[in-house]
Amino acid sequence: MADNQTILVHNSGEAAIQLENIIPSVLEFSTFLFNSPPDSKYASIALWTERLSQPNSQLIHLTAEPTGNVVAFLFAHPKTHSVLLDDGQTQSLHIWLAGVDPVWRRGGCLQRMVDSINVTSEKTLTICTIPSRFPDMWRWLQKRGWKMLKTRANRKGLATLDFSLFNNKAFKEDSRALHIGTGRNSRRSTARFKIMFILAINIYLTNLYCSLEFNFASLIPTLFF
């Protein structure tokens, strides 16, 4: 990850974005990230297109500039559940898929995408996860106000978040560029740079001292003999 790279947030709900232009690249990234079989529903461009054609569906993705490579994405669509949610309804905006390139993880990418979701008529945001299999994901959800509604026989849990607690950020065109500098990755990069800088200074001073010592020693015969 280059220090001068910038993250751009894109939401399919924006008027300027054409789905047919973004689905192939994001789907390719998703298939590679999750190693999805070509014949699975997760790799089906027909299913992606069908679900994104539903009202309120959103495909949010992040690109690293200036390369324009996809580094993260989030796919949310309306879903009707078989159980009542906390608001007494069965309808939610459901996060079906979400993923971040390993190089860009722990830098706030997932939170940026969640923050950029447009609040819809659905009052609840939901996501399915398996706490025992993805403990880091579950801890991430719990820290941000999500709670488990139910657990299925396959141990997959349905987590919910009330939109009234949802911190939605309206990304405008002039403030859409988010420079890497506030995430954990950037702090680690800064720390590594400081360590390398200190080591370089120590090496330089050591070499300088040795050089001066050698030059002074070479002057001794001239001065005293």
Phi, psi and omega in degrees: 000120181281143182294334183266009179282149182238140178264129175249139180257130180235135178236129183297345179284351179286142184298329185281351184261129177258123184304318184296343180270337185253333183303312183303315183290320180289321178296319177299317178297316180298315181298319179291317183296316183262000182053046183288133176300144183302331183266008180275162179294334181288342180251010184271113178293332178294317179291318177302313182295319180296313182291326180284346177280348178289144176302140178078354176294145183218134173243108182254133177217155179250139175237146177265122181258147015269002183289328182080011180287140176288130181239350179194156177205160177215128183244115180234141180211157178296141181215142176258125184261159181276353179237158177286137176274180184298332181273007179082002180257170177248356183260138178214166167268114191254128174279105184280314180220147175199139180199155180228136176305133181308327180294333185256005181288159181064024177242011178087011183296314182297318180296323179296322180289318178298319180296335184267002176294133176282125179296130185248190179292337176290138184268352185228141173256132182232159176205144176259135177210166179243098184306321182290334181266326181235068183298326179295320179295318181294319178296322178299317180294314182299320181294342184248022172091002177284152175218151182282128179267317179202161177235130181276176181297330180274013178071008176280125183257150176258112180260144183234154175221125179287129181297340178291340177262002189276126181267087181274132180248127179274106180277114178267163186301322183279351180235017184284334181285119180248109181283138177294122182179352181243351183273170182295325179300317182294322178296321178295319180297319179296318179297317179296321180297318180297318180297314181295323179295316180296318179297319180296319178296318180297318180296317180298313181295322179297314179296321179296317179297315180298321180294315179295320180297320180294317181295321179294319180296327181288341179275343185302312179301324181291321185283328188244356182232000000 
